[in-house]
Amino acid sequence: MCEEITYKIWTVVMIQDGDKVLLLDRQHDHFKGFIPPGGRVEFPESFVNAAIREVKEETGLEVRNLVFKGISEFVNPAVNKRYIMMNYWTKDYTGELLEDPPEGELNWVNIEEAKDLPMQEDIKIRFNLFFELGTFEIQTVWNEEKNSPEKIFIKKPNSLLQLVR
């Protein structure tokens, strides 16, 4: 007997301009903190097209030449859910920032200073990986009972890190 599994897919785009990156100061729902723009992939659009659309909707900018950086995911075995985030980086954009963005205030933040801002833990874990050579894969195994991560696996070419909480 095969149990149904729920899959949801999002995109994240780290937009870099010199020594700064564009972050949203998101202060609604349970995803509060400074985060790169991005959002849900709508069926049947491609991951890259979803990333470009989400950045435009959230920031007003048109991005191009997206570089795939990696996959990060949350796996919750207790409820058969898998949430997958496709992570991209770019320095190529045109347009002007929205004056009243829908997801939160937009801020160009120094890369080194950004690490000290309030961020969701999964964003903090992958933040530096956007600026390293190569790709990454992060798998967070969620503990439903504790409502927190049980294990976090970070995979980069030729390495494997495991964080146990």
C-alpha positions in Angstrom: 0.0 0.0 0.0 1.4 3.4 -1.0 0.7 6.4 1.1 0.2 9.7 -0.5 3.0 12.2 -0.2 2.6 16.0 -0.4 5.2 17.8 -2.4 5.5 21.6 -2.5 8.2 23.5 -4.4 9.5 27.0 -3.9 12.2 29.2 -5.4 14.7 31.6 -3.7 16.8 34.1 -5.6 19.8 35.8 -4.0 20.4 39.0 -5.9 23.8 40.5 -5.4 25.0 44.0 -6.3 28.6 44.4 -5.4 29.0 43.6 -1.7 25.2 43.9 -1.0 22.3 41.5 -1.5 18.6 42.3 -1.7 16.6 40.9 1.2 12.9 41.2 2.2 12.1 42.1 5.8 9.2 39.7 6.1 7.0 40.3 9.1 3.8 38.4 8.5 2.8 34.7 9.1 5.3 32.2 10.5 8.1 33.0 8.0 9.4 36.2 9.6 12.8 37.6 9.2 15.1 38.8 6.4 14.9 36.5 3.4 15.8 36.6 -0.3 12.8 37.0 -2.7 11.1 33.9 -4.0 8.0 31.9 -3.7 5.9 28.9 -4.8 6.3 27.3 -8.2 2.9 27.1 -9.9 2.1 24.1 -12.0 3.2 23.6 -14.8 5.7 26.5 -14.8 9.5 25.8 -14.8 11.6 26.4 -11.7 13.5 29.3 -13.4 10.3 30.9 -14.7 8.8 30.7 -11.2 11.9 32.3 -9.7 11.9 35.2 -12.3 8.1 35.7 -11.8 8.3 35.7 -8.0 11.2 38.2 -7.9 9.2 40.5 -10.3 6.1 40.2 -8.1 7.9 40.8 -4.8 10.5 43.4 -5.8 9.7 44.9 -9.2 13.0 43.8 -10.6 13.5 41.6 -13.6 16.3 39.1 -13.1 18.2 37.1 -15.7 21.2 34.7 -15.9 20.1 32.8 -12.8 22.8 30.5 -11.5 21.5 27.3 -9.8 23.1 27.0 -6.4 21.3 24.1 -4.9 18.3 22.4 -3.3 17.2 22.7 0.3 14.3 20.7 1.6 12.2 19.9 4.6 11.1 16.3 4.9 8.4 15.4 7.5 8.0 11.6 7.6 5.3 11.8 10.3 2.9 13.5 7.9 4.4 12.5 4.5 5.3 16.1 3.4 8.3 17.2 1.4 9.0 20.9 0.9 11.6 21.6 -1.7 13.4 25.0 -2.4 15.3 25.6 -5.6 18.0 28.2 -4.8 19.4 30.6 -7.4 21.9 33.5 -7.4 22.3 36.4 -9.8 23.9 39.7 -10.2 22.0 40.6 -13.4 18.8 42.6 -12.9 17.0 45.7 -14.3 14.2 47.8 -13.0 13.3 49.8 -9.9 12.3 48.4 -6.5 8.6 48.5 -5.6 7.6 51.4 -3.3 5.1 49.2 -1.4 6.2 45.6 -1.8 3.7 42.9 -0.9 6.0 40.6 1.1 7.9 43.1 3.3 10.3 46.1 3.1 13.1 45.6 0.6 16.7 46.3 1.8 20.1 46.2 0.1 22.2 44.8 2.9 26.0 44.3 3.1 26.7 40.6 2.8 28.7 40.4 6.0 26.2 42.4 8.0 23.3 40.3 6.7 24.4 37.3 8.6 23.6 39.2 11.9 20.1 40.1 10.9 17.1 38.1 12.2 16.6 35.2 9.7 14.9 31.9 9.6 17.3 29.2 10.6 17.2 27.5 7.2 18.1 30.8 5.5 21.1 31.3 7.9 22.3 27.7 7.2 22.4 28.2 3.4 23.2 32.0 3.3 27.0 31.6 2.8 26.5 28.7 0.3 25.1 31.2 -2.2 28.6 32.8 -2.5 30.7 29.6 -2.6 31.7 27.8 -5.8 29.6 24.8 -6.7 26.2 23.6 -5.6 24.7 22.4 -2.3 21.9 20.1 -1.1 20.4 20.6 2.4 17.9 18.2 3.8 16.2 19.0 7.1 14.3 16.1 8.6 11.5 17.5 10.7 10.4 16.1 14.0 6.6 16.6 14.1 6.3 15.8 17.8 8.9 18.4 18.8 7.9 20.8 16.0 11.6 21.4 15.2 14.4 20.0 13.0 15.6 16.6 14.1 18.6 16.3 11.7 20.1 18.6 9.1 22.3 17.2 6.3 24.4 19.6 4.2 25.9 18.1 1.1 28.4 19.8 -1.2 30.6 18.1 -3.8 33.1 16.0 -1.9 31.8 16.7 1.5 28.9 15.8 3.9 28.0 17.6 7.0 25.4 16.4 9.5 23.9 18.7 12.1 22.0 16.9 14.8 19.7 19.0 16.9 
